[in-house]
Amino acid sequence: MKKKVVLFLIVSCLMVLNSCRKKGLRVDYEDLEKRRKAMVVEQIEQRGIKDKRVLEIMENVPRHEFVPAEYRAFAYEDSPLPIGEGQTISQPYIVALMTECLNLEGDEKVLEVGTGSGYQAAILSELAEEVYTIEILEPLAERAEELLKNLDYVNVKVKCGDGYLGWEEYAPFDGIMVTCAPDHIPQPLIDQLAEGGRMVIPVGEVRFPQVLKLLEKKEGKTTVRNVVPVRFVPMTGDEVEKRKR
C-alpha cells in the first residue's frame, strides 16, 4: 500500500509538471519574485487567507530554494512538487492555511512534525520565536537542516526521528503543526501541547478522505473542529506500525 501511495503522489506531481511544460514555462530567476507575489495574491489571499503576517511571510520566503533545481520553474505554481524520497512540498495555499490556523503572534515555541523540504519550517520561523521540526527520513532531515542554516533561519532546530512521539525535551509547545497524516491524533502530541495552544493536523488514511483538523487546549481540555478536506502523505514510524499490529 505504501508503495502505491508514493507512486500515486509522484504520478500526480508529474502530471502537473507536464501540464506546466505544455504551457511553455521556463526557469527565469529574475522573474521569481514577481511570480511569488502573484502566488500570494492569486492562490492564497483570493482564497480567503486574511492574516497579514502570513501573507507577508509567504511573499518573502523563497519557495524555489526548497525544491530540486529541475522543478524551480514550477516553484510558484498552484501544486505540490516532488522533493525526493517519495515526498512532496505542499501546495502554497495549504501551507498558508495551516500556518494561519496556528494564529501565531511572534513569541511562541512551535513544533512541526514532517520537515520535508524545510519550507514550512522557514515560514514558521518568521512567525514564531522558536521552531522545532522532526523528519523521519534522514536524507530529508539532513538536507533541510543544511538549507535552513545556509538561508539564515537560525531559530529552527531539526531532528531526525519519529514525529508521532513529538519532542518531549522541548515541550510544551504553543503550536504544533503536523504535515503528514496519521489515522488519529497522536496522544504524545496532545500531551505536549501547551495550555492555550493549537495543533493543526491532517487525519485519515490516504485511500479514504482525510480532514485537516484544528485542536485547541483550554483548561486542560481539548476541542477539535474540522477545517477542510486534504490529502497528505501518511505518517510513518515505529509507533504507527505498532498500532497496526
C-alpha positions as a Markdown table, in Angstrom:
| # | Residue | x | y | z |
|---|---|---|---|---|
| 1 | Met | 0.0 | 0.0 | 0.0 |
| 2 | Lys | 2.8 | 2.4 | 0.9 |
| 3 | Lys | 4.5 | 1.9 | -2.5 |
| 4 | Lys | 1.1 | 2.6 | -4.2 |
| 5 | Val | 0.7 | 5.8 | -2.3 |
| 6 | Val | 4.2 | 7.0 | -3.1 |
| 7 | Leu | 3.6 | 6.1 | -6.8 |
| 8 | Phe | 0.3 | 8.0 | -6.8 |
| 9 | Leu | 1.9 | 11.2 | -5.4 |
| 10 | Ile | 4.8 | 11.1 | -7.9 |
| 11 | Val | 2.5 | 10.5 | -10.8 |
| 12 | Ser | 0.2 | 13.3 | -9.7 |
| 13 | Cys | 3.1 | 15.7 | -9.5 |
| 14 | Leu | 4.5 | 14.7 | -12.8 |
| 15 | Met | 1.1 | 15.3 | -14.5 |
| 16 | Val | 1.0 | 18.8 | -13.1 |
| 17 | Leu | 4.6 | 19.4 | -14.3 |
| 18 | Asn | 3.8 | 18.1 | -17.8 |
| 19 | Ser | 0.8 | 20.4 | -17.9 |
| 20 | Cys | 3.0 | 23.3 | -17.0 |
| 21 | Arg | 5.6 | 22.4 | -19.6 |
| 22 | Lys | 3.0 | 22.4 | -22.3 |
| 23 | Lys | 2.2 | 25.9 | -21.3 |
| 24 | Gly | 5.8 | 26.8 | -22.1 |
| 25 | Leu | 7.0 | 27.7 | -18.7 |
| 26 | Arg | 10.8 | 28.1 | -18.3 |
| 27 | Val | 13.1 | 28.9 | -15.4 |
| 28 | Asp | 13.6 | 32.7 | -15.2 |
| 29 | Tyr | 15.3 | 33.6 | -12.0 |
| 30 | Glu | 14.8 | 37.3 | -12.5 |
| 31 | Asp | 11.1 | 36.7 | -12.6 |
| 32 | Leu | 10.8 | 34.5 | -9.4 |
| 33 | Glu | 10.0 | 37.4 | -7.1 |
| 34 | Lys | 7.2 | 38.5 | -9.4 |
| 35 | Arg | 5.8 | 35.0 | -9.5 |
| 36 | Arg | 6.0 | 34.8 | -5.7 |
| 37 | Lys | 3.9 | 37.9 | -5.3 |
| 38 | Ala | 1.4 | 36.6 | -7.8 |
| 39 | Met | 1.2 | 33.3 | -5.9 |
| 40 | Val | 0.3 | 35.1 | -2.7 |
| 41 | Val | -2.4 | 37.2 | -4.3 |
| 42 | Glu | -4.0 | 34.7 | -6.7 |
| 43 | Gln | -3.5 | 31.4 | -4.8 |
| 44 | Ile | -3.6 | 32.4 | -1.2 |
| 45 | Glu | -5.2 | 35.8 | -0.5 |
| 46 | Gln | -8.1 | 35.4 | -3.0 |
| 47 | Arg | -8.9 | 32.0 | -1.4 |
| 48 | Gly | -9.6 | 33.7 | 2.0 |
| 49 | Ile | -6.3 | 33.8 | 3.9 |
| 50 | Lys | -6.5 | 37.1 | 5.8 |
| 51 | Asp | -3.6 | 37.0 | 8.3 |
| 52 | Lys | -1.4 | 39.9 | 7.0 |
| 53 | Arg | 1.7 | 38.4 | 8.6 |
| 54 | Val | 1.2 | 35.1 | 6.9 |
| 55 | Leu | 0.7 | 36.8 | 3.6 |
| 56 | Glu | 3.8 | 38.9 | 4.0 |
| 57 | Ile | 6.0 | 36.0 | 5.0 |
| 58 | Met | 4.7 | 33.8 | 2.2 |
| 59 | Glu | 5.7 | 36.6 | -0.2 |
| 60 | Asn | 9.2 | 36.9 | 1.4 |
| 61 | Val | 10.3 | 33.2 | 1.8 |
| 62 | Pro | 11.8 | 31.9 | -1.4 |
| 63 | Arg | 9.9 | 28.6 | -2.1 |
| 64 | His | 12.1 | 27.9 | -5.1 |
| 65 | Glu | 15.1 | 27.4 | -2.8 |
| 66 | Phe | 13.3 | 24.4 | -1.2 |
| 67 | Val | 12.6 | 22.4 | -4.4 |
| 68 | Pro | 15.1 | 20.5 | -6.5 |
| 69 | Ala | 16.7 | 22.6 | -9.3 |
| 70 | Glu | 14.8 | 20.8 | -12.0 |
| 71 | Tyr | 11.5 | 21.9 | -10.6 |
| 72 | Arg | 12.3 | 25.5 | -9.8 |
| 73 | Ala | 10.4 | 26.8 | -12.9 |
| 74 | Phe | 7.3 | 25.5 | -11.2 |
| 75 | Ala | 8.0 | 26.6 | -7.6 |
| 76 | Tyr | 5.2 | 29.2 | -7.6 |
| 77 | Glu | 2.6 | 27.1 | -9.3 |
| 78 | Asp | -0.6 | 26.0 | -7.5 |
| 79 | Ser | 0.5 | 22.5 | -6.8 |
| 80 | Pro | 2.7 | 20.3 | -4.6 |
| 81 | Leu | 6.1 | 19.3 | -6.1 |
| 82 | Pro | 8.4 | 16.3 | -5.6 |
| 83 | Ile | 11.4 | 16.8 | -3.2 |
| 84 | Gly | 12.8 | 13.2 | -3.2 |
| 85 | Glu | 12.4 | 10.2 | -1.1 |
| 86 | Gly | 8.8 | 9.8 | -2.3 |
| 87 | Gln | 7.8 | 13.1 | -0.6 |
| 88 | Thr | 6.4 | 16.4 | -1.7 |
| 89 | Ile | 6.5 | 20.1 | -0.8 |
| 90 | Ser | 2.9 | 21.1 | 0.0 |
| 91 | Gln | 0.7 | 23.3 | -2.2 |
| 92 | Pro | 1.3 | 27.0 | -1.2 |
| 93 | Tyr | -2.4 | 27.5 | -0.2 |
| 94 | Ile | -2.3 | 24.6 | 2.2 |
| 95 | Val | 0.9 | 25.9 | 3.7 |
| 96 | Ala | -0.7 | 29.3 | 4.3 |
| 97 | Leu | -3.9 | 27.8 | 5.6 |
| 98 | Met | -2.2 | 25.6 | 8.2 |
| 99 | Thr | 0.0 | 28.4 | 9.2 |
| 100 | Glu | -2.9 | 30.8 | 9.7 |
| 101 | Cys | -4.7 | 28.1 | 11.8 |
| 102 | Leu | -2.0 | 28.4 | 14.5 |
| 103 | Asn | -2.7 | 32.1 | 15.0 |
| 104 | Leu | 0.9 | 32.9 | 15.8 |
| 105 | Glu | 1.9 | 36.3 | 17.3 |
| 106 | Gly | 5.7 | 36.0 | 17.4 |
| 107 | Asp | 6.7 | 34.8 | 20.9 |
| 108 | Glu | 5.6 | 31.2 | 20.5 |
| 109 | Lys | 7.5 | 27.9 | 20.6 |
| 110 | Val | 6.3 | 25.7 | 17.7 |
| 111 | Leu | 6.7 | 22.0 | 16.9 |
| 112 | Glu | 6.5 | 20.8 | 13.3 |
| 113 | Val | 6.1 | 17.1 | 12.5 |
| 114 | Gly | 7.3 | 16.3 | 9.0 |
| 115 | Thr | 10.1 | 18.7 | 8.0 |
| 116 | Gly | 10.2 | 17.6 | 4.4 |
| 117 | Ser | 12.0 | 20.3 | 2.3 |
| 118 | Gly | 12.2 | 22.7 | 5.3 |
| 119 | Tyr | 9.9 | 25.3 | 3.6 |
| 120 | Gln | 7.1 | 25.1 | 6.2 |
| 121 | Ala | 9.7 | 25.4 | 9.0 |
| 122 | Ala | 11.1 | 28.5 | 7.3 |
| 123 | Ile | 7.6 | 30.1 | 7.2 |
| 124 | Leu | 7.1 | 29.3 | 10.9 |
| 125 | Ser | 10.5 | 30.6 | 11.8 |
| 126 | Glu | 9.5 | 34.1 | 10.6 |
| 127 | Leu | 6.3 | 34.0 | 12.7 |
| 128 | Ala | 7.4 | 32.3 | 15.9 |
| 129 | Glu | 10.3 | 32.7 | 18.4 |
| 130 | Glu | 11.4 | 29.1 | 18.2 |
| 131 | Val | 10.7 | 26.2 | 15.8 |
| 132 | Tyr | 11.5 | 22.5 | 16.4 |
| 133 | Thr | 10.9 | 20.3 | 13.4 |
| 134 | Ile | 11.1 | 16.5 | 13.1 |
| 135 | Glu | 11.7 | 14.5 | 10.0 |
| 136 | Ile | 11.7 | 10.6 | 10.0 |
| 137 | Leu | 13.7 | 10.3 | 6.7 |
| 138 | Glu | 17.3 | 11.1 | 7.4 |
| 139 | Pro | 18.3 | 12.3 | 3.9 |
| 140 | Leu | 15.5 | 14.9 | 4.0 |
| 141 | Ala | 16.3 | 15.9 | 7.6 |
| 142 | Glu | 20.0 | 16.5 | 6.8 |
| 143 | Arg | 19.2 | 18.4 | 3.6 |
| 144 | Ala | 16.6 | 20.6 | 5.3 |
| 145 | Glu | 18.9 | 21.4 | 8.2 |
| 146 | Glu | 21.7 | 22.4 | 5.9 |
| 147 | Leu | 19.5 | 24.5 | 3.7 |
| 148 | Leu | 17.8 | 26.3 | 6.6 |
| 149 | Lys | 21.2 | 27.1 | 8.1 |
| 150 | Asn | 22.5 | 28.4 | 4.7 |
| 151 | Leu | 19.4 | 30.7 | 4.4 |
| 152 | Asp | 20.0 | 32.0 | 8.0 |
| 153 | Tyr | 16.9 | 30.6 | 9.6 |
| 154 | Val | 18.7 | 30.4 | 12.9 |
| 155 | Asn | 15.7 | 29.8 | 15.2 |
| 156 | Val | 15.0 | 26.4 | 13.7 |
| 157 | Lys | 16.2 | 23.2 | 15.3 |
| 158 | Val | 15.9 | 20.0 | 13.1 |
| 159 | Lys | 15.8 | 16.4 | 14.4 |
| 160 | Cys | 15.7 | 13.1 | 12.6 |
| 161 | Gly | 13.2 | 10.9 | 14.5 |
| 162 | Asp | 9.7 | 9.6 | 14.9 |
| 163 | Gly | 7.3 | 12.6 | 14.9 |
| 164 | Tyr | 4.5 | 10.5 | 16.5 |
| 165 | Leu | 6.3 | 10.9 | 19.8 |
| 166 | Gly | 6.8 | 14.6 | 19.4 |
| 167 | Trp | 9.8 | 16.3 | 21.0 |
| 168 | Glu | 9.3 | 15.9 | 24.8 |
| 169 | Glu | 12.7 | 17.6 | 25.6 |
| 170 | Tyr | 11.4 | 21.0 | 24.5 |
| 171 | Ala | 7.7 | 20.6 | 25.3 |
| 172 | Pro | 5.3 | 22.1 | 25.9 |
| 173 | Phe | 4.6 | 23.8 | 22.6 |
| 174 | Asp | 2.4 | 26.8 | 21.9 |
| 175 | Gly | 1.7 | 25.5 | 18.4 |
| 176 | Ile | 2.0 | 22.1 | 16.8 |
| 177 | Met | 1.8 | 21.5 | 13.0 |
| 178 | Val | 1.7 | 18.0 | 11.5 |
| 179 | Thr | 2.4 | 17.7 | 7.8 |
| 180 | Cys | 1.8 | 14.0 | 7.4 |
| 181 | Ala | -1.4 | 12.1 | 8.1 |
| 182 | Pro | -2.0 | 9.6 | 10.9 |
| 183 | Asp | -5.3 | 7.8 | 11.3 |
| 184 | His | -5.8 | 9.5 | 14.7 |
| 185 | Ile | -4.4 | 12.4 | 16.6 |
| 186 | Pro | -1.3 | 11.1 | 18.5 |
| 187 | Gln | -1.7 | 11.3 | 22.3 |
| 188 | Pro | 2.0 | 12.4 | 22.8 |
| 189 | Leu | 1.4 | 15.4 | 20.7 |
| 190 | Ile | -1.8 | 16.3 | 22.6 |
| 191 | Asp | 0.2 | 15.9 | 25.9 |
| 192 | Gln | 3.0 | 18.2 | 24.6 |
| 193 | Leu | 0.6 | 21.0 | 23.5 |
| 194 | Ala | 0.7 | 23.9 | 26.0 |
| 195 | Glu | -2.3 | 25.3 | 27.7 |
| 196 | Gly | -4.0 | 27.7 | 25.3 |
| 197 | Gly | -2.1 | 26.1 | 22.4 |
| 198 | Arg | -3.2 | 25.0 | 19.0 |
| 199 | Met | -2.5 | 22.0 | 16.8 |
| 200 | Val | -3.3 | 21.6 | 13.1 |
| 201 | Ile | -3.1 | 18.1 | 11.7 |
| 202 | Pro | -4.4 | 16.1 | 8.8 |
| 203 | Val | -6.2 | 12.9 | 9.9 |
| 204 | Gly | -7.2 | 9.9 | 7.9 |
| 205 | Glu | -5.8 | 7.3 | 5.6 |
| 206 | Val | -4.8 | 8.1 | 2.0 |
| 207 | Arg | -7.3 | 5.7 | 0.5 |
| 208 | Phe | -10.1 | 7.4 | 2.4 |
| 209 | Pro | -10.9 | 11.1 | 2.8 |
| 210 | Gln | -8.5 | 13.0 | 5.1 |
| 211 | Val | -9.6 | 16.0 | 7.1 |
| 212 | Leu | -7.5 | 18.9 | 8.3 |
| 213 | Lys | -8.3 | 19.3 | 12.0 |
| 214 | Leu | -7.7 | 22.1 | 14.4 |
| 215 | Leu | -7.2 | 21.2 | 18.0 |
| 216 | Glu | -7.2 | 23.7 | 20.9 |
| 217 | Lys | -6.3 | 23.1 | 24.5 |
| 218 | Lys | -8.1 | 25.2 | 27.2 |
| 219 | Glu | -8.2 | 24.5 | 30.9 |
| 220 | Gly | -6.7 | 21.1 | 30.3 |
| 221 | Lys | -9.4 | 20.1 | 27.9 |
| 222 | Thr | -9.2 | 19.8 | 24.1 |
| 223 | Thr | -11.6 | 20.7 | 21.4 |
| 224 | Val | -11.4 | 19.6 | 17.8 |
| 225 | Arg | -13.0 | 21.0 | 14.7 |
| 226 | Asn | -12.7 | 20.1 | 11.0 |
| 227 | Val | -11.2 | 22.7 | 8.7 |
| 228 | Val | -11.1 | 21.3 | 5.1 |
| 229 | Pro | -10.6 | 18.0 | 3.2 |
| 230 | Val | -7.0 | 17.4 | 2.4 |
| 231 | Arg | -4.6 | 14.8 | 1.1 |
| 232 | Phe | -1.2 | 14.3 | 2.7 |
| 233 | Val | 1.4 | 11.5 | 2.7 |
| 234 | Pro | 0.8 | 9.1 | 5.5 |
| 235 | Met | 2.6 | 9.3 | 8.9 |
| 236 | Thr | 5.1 | 6.5 | 9.2 |
| 237 | Gly | 7.3 | 5.3 | 12.1 |
| 238 | Asp | 7.5 | 2.6 | 14.7 |
| 239 | Glu | 4.6 | 3.9 | 16.8 |
| 240 | Val | 2.3 | 4.0 | 13.8 |
| 241 | Glu | 3.3 | 0.4 | 12.8 |
| 242 | Lys | 2.7 | -0.8 | 16.4 |
| 243 | Arg | -0.9 | 0.3 | 16.2 |
| 244 | Lys | -1.5 | -1.6 | 13.0 |
| 245 | Arg | -0.5 | -4.9 | 14.5 |
